Amino acid sequence: MFTVAVIGAGPAGLMAAETLANQGVSVHVYEAKPSVGRKFLMAGRGGLNITHAEPSEHFVTRYGARAAEMSGILQQFDASALRQWVQGLGIDTFVGSSGRVFPQEMKAAPLLRAWLHRLREQGVQFSMRHRWLGWDAAQQLRFETPAGEISVKPDATVLALGGGSWAALGSDGAWWPWLAAQGVALSPLLPSNGGFETHWSEHFIEQCAGEPLKTATFRVGDSAPVRGECMVTLHGLEGGAIYTLSAQLRDQMMAHGQVTLYLDLLPDYSAERVLAEVAHPRGTRSMSSHLRGRLGLHGVRAALLRECLSAETFKDPAKLAAGIKALPIVLHACRPIDEAISTAGGVQFEGLTEGLMLKNQAGTFCAGEMLDWEAPTGGYLINGSMASGRAAALGVLQWLAAREQAC
Ligand SMILES: Cc1cc2nc3c(=O)[nH]c(=O)nc-3n(C[C@H](O)[C@H](O)[C@H](O)COP(=O)(O)OP(=O)(O)OC[C@H]3O[C@@H](n4cnc5c(N)ncnc54)[C@H](O)[C@@H]3O)c2cc1C
């Protein structure tokens, strides 16, 4: 019987373990932390958005520059396969109003418990507090364990070590230099689905930090406007709509040193209507109460206008109306990678076979967020991680079968 080491017990590693164990392979899961799936459990805190119900042709576009590679991987385990798989654990799923799919109870813990139970019944062995340290001179896997360092030589290995954010939950990106030293083609790890920094005034921070900005549209460059919400933070902006645009914002910032985000504070009003209301005679009313009265602009929206537009602009109705429909906010930095929901970068597909095996490290396969893809929030991250875990396991099975035949 073949033995396969799966390193990393997040959704990608566990899915690889299950796929292999189902085919009669002896699977040993090694995990650095004392327990499995810590990021997965964290993902379940605000409601585990496990996949998305939109048509598959839209779904794959969420993987941006890596849509082609991820499309092949997702064919093995798409959104409906994932929902059936959850059902197989005895948990129903439902589609929320935005198309996001959740387990019935919204939580990750019951799902993870049922999954672990099934994996153990399938004979999967788990070694917690086993931190992989790379390879030794004999190409054995090195682990730091509570009992000291050990070396292991399985028939194949699946690396499912996660990205480089929320290091306290296990995915610390420490593997990056080790794989780089082996000559593996890697892209730098970068924050994805994270916040951005701007220079707010002290006054604005006191007034608005921690406030949500609801129902605006957000645009960067020529991108299609994204309708959604965000939060004003001490440092800048974060939240759903910002995450959706985070890859474009980050890439433009890296190219130009800064990037301008445009907010439409009144997406349901035409530019003509806004101009007409702003230009309407206001008598002795202040501009603030005029905007509040005629356009409902108050609170964080009104404060943002004051923060981002000059006093001169406030005196010119045409410019002010244009600012309300396209408020420029200059962002100059990404928040640190450790705060991001996920990471971009990692093991490049060009350095992998179709079965996700490292071309220059036969028998070592990679899966999950450590691969060089990114996607917005919405269930695409977990679905992509699990699908690639399954694809790597299928790659292992094919490779082992070919090796056996050759012997
Ligand atoms: C706050 C938050 C909310 C999120 N919400 C959602 C959501 O609702 N929907 C969604 O799709 N995604 C969500 N995500 C993202 C999602 O959780 C991740 O994309 C997913 O967990 C990645 O799976 P993975 O298996 O590739 O990596 P991980 O889940 O990060 O697992 C990697 C595992 O490898 C282990 N490991 C790392 N290095 C070593 C080593 N050297 N030796 C041994 N073990 C090691 C780690 O301890 C970890 O257990 C959220 C993330 C965060 C932080």
The ligand as an SDF file (V2000), in Angstrom:
LIG
                    3D

 53 58  0  0  0  0  0  0  0  0999 V2000
  -11.2670   35.9670    8.8630 C   0  0  0  0  0  0  0  0  0  0  0  0
  -11.3330   35.0790    7.6480 C   0  0  0  0  0  0  0  0  0  0  0  0
  -12.5550   34.8100    7.0910 C   0  0  0  0  0  0  0  0  0  0  0  0
  -12.6350   34.0160    5.9340 C   0  0  0  0  0  0  0  0  0  0  0  0
  -13.8670   33.7540    5.4100 N   0  0  0  0  0  0  0  0  0  0  0  0
  -13.9570   32.9840    4.2990 C   0  0  0  0  0  0  0  0  0  0  0  0
  -15.2230   32.6360    3.7610 C   0  0  0  0  0  0  0  0  0  0  0  0
  -16.2930   32.9340    4.3510 O   0  0  0  0  0  0  0  0  0  0  0  0
  -15.2600   31.9350    2.5880 N   0  0  0  0  0  0  0  0  0  0  0  0
  -14.1120   31.5300    1.9390 C   0  0  0  0  0  0  0  0  0  0  0  0
  -14.1960   30.9360    0.8580 O   0  0  0  0  0  0  0  0  0  0  0  0
  -12.9010   31.7890    2.4760 N   0  0  0  0  0  0  0  0  0  0  0  0
  -12.8030   32.4910    3.6270 C   0  0  0  0  0  0  0  0  0  0  0  0
  -11.5670   32.7390    4.1710 N   0  0  0  0  0  0  0  0  0  0  0  0
  -10.3640   32.2000    3.4940 C   0  0  0  0  0  0  0  0  0  0  0  0
  -10.1940   30.6770    3.7220 C   0  0  0  0  0  0  0  0  0  0  0  0
  -10.2880   30.3900    5.1050 O   0  0  0  0  0  0  0  0  0  0  0  0
   -8.8250   30.2200    3.1760 C   0  0  0  0  0  0  0  0  0  0  0  0
   -8.7060   30.6080    1.8360 O   0  0  0  0  0  0  0  0  0  0  0  0
   -8.6710   28.6980    3.2810 C   0  0  0  0  0  0  0  0  0  0  0  0
   -8.6910   28.2960    4.6430 O   0  0  0  0  0  0  0  0  0  0  0  0
   -7.3590   28.2440    2.6340 C   0  0  0  0  0  0  0  0  0  0  0  0
   -7.2790   26.8540    2.7720 O   0  0  0  0  0  0  0  0  0  0  0  0
   -5.8780   26.0910    2.7360 P   0  0  0  0  0  0  0  0  0  0  0  0
   -6.1830   24.6890    3.1550 O   0  0  0  0  0  0  0  0  0  0  0  0
   -5.2070   26.3300    1.4550 O   0  0  0  0  0  0  0  0  0  0  0  0
   -4.9760   26.8170    3.8430 O   0  0  0  0  0  0  0  0  0  0  0  0
   -5.2090   27.0110    5.4130 P   0  0  0  0  0  0  0  0  0  0  0  0
   -6.6400   26.9110    5.7740 O   0  0  0  0  0  0  0  0  0  0  0  0
   -4.4770   28.2470    5.7530 O   0  0  0  0  0  0  0  0  0  0  0  0
   -4.4880   25.7440    6.0400 O   0  0  0  0  0  0  0  0  0  0  0  0
   -3.0820   25.5720    5.9580 C   0  0  0  0  0  0  0  0  0  0  0  0
   -2.6610   24.6660    7.1020 C   0  0  0  0  0  0  0  0  0  0  0  0
   -1.2690   24.3580    6.9590 O   0  0  0  0  0  0  0  0  0  0  0  0
   -0.6740   24.4040    8.2310 C   0  0  0  0  0  0  0  0  0  0  0  0
    0.7680   24.6600    8.0570 N   0  0  0  0  0  0  0  0  0  0  0  0
    1.3580   25.7820    7.5570 C   0  0  0  0  0  0  0  0  0  0  0  0
    2.7020   25.6370    7.5480 N   0  0  0  0  0  0  0  0  0  0  0  0
    2.9550   24.3950    8.0620 C   0  0  0  0  0  0  0  0  0  0  0  0
    4.1620   23.6540    8.2920 C   0  0  0  0  0  0  0  0  0  0  0  0
    5.3610   24.1650    8.0090 N   0  0  0  0  0  0  0  0  0  0  0  0
    4.0660   22.4060    8.8000 N   0  0  0  0  0  0  0  0  0  0  0  0
    2.8550   21.8390    9.0930 C   0  0  0  0  0  0  0  0  0  0  0  0
    1.6800   22.5000    8.8900 N   0  0  0  0  0  0  0  0  0  0  0  0
    1.7280   23.7580    8.3800 C   0  0  0  0  0  0  0  0  0  0  0  0
   -1.3850   25.5500    8.9360 C   0  0  0  0  0  0  0  0  0  0  0  0
   -1.2490   25.4720   10.3310 O   0  0  0  0  0  0  0  0  0  0  0  0
   -2.8120   25.3470    8.4650 C   0  0  0  0  0  0  0  0  0  0  0  0
   -3.5470   24.4990    9.3220 O   0  0  0  0  0  0  0  0  0  0  0  0
  -11.4580   33.4880    5.3420 C   0  0  0  0  0  0  0  0  0  0  0  0
  -10.2250   33.7600    5.9250 C   0  0  0  0  0  0  0  0  0  0  0  0
  -10.1500   34.5420    7.0680 C   0  0  0  0  0  0  0  0  0  0  0  0
   -8.8070   34.8070    7.6980 C   0  0  0  0  0  0  0  0  0  0  0  0
  1  2  1  0
  2  3  1  0
  2 52  2  0
  3  4  2  0
  4  5  1  0
  4 50  1  0
  5  6  2  0
  6  7  1  0
  6 13  1  0
  7  8  2  0
  7  9  1  0
  9 10  1  0
 10 11  2  0
 10 12  1  0
 12 13  2  0
 13 14  1  0
 14 15  1  0
 14 50  1  0
 15 16  1  0
 16 17  1  0
 16 18  1  0
 18 19  1  0
 18 20  1  0
 20 21  1  0
 20 22  1  0
 22 23  1  0
 23 24  1  0
 24 25  2  0
 24 26  1  0
 24 27  1  0
 27 28  1  0
 28 29  2  0
 28 30  1  0
 28 31  1  0
 31 32  1  0
 32 33  1  0
 33 34  1  0
 33 48  1  0
 34 35  1  0
 35 36  1  0
 35 46  1  0
 36 37  1  0
 36 45  1  0
 37 38  2  0
 38 39  1  0
 39 40  1  0
 39 45  2  0
 40 41  1  0
 40 42  2  0
 42 43  1  0
 43 44  2  0
 44 45  1  0
 46 47  1  0
 46 48  1  0
 48 49  1  0
 50 51  2  0
 51 52  1  0
 52 53  1  0
M  END
$$$$
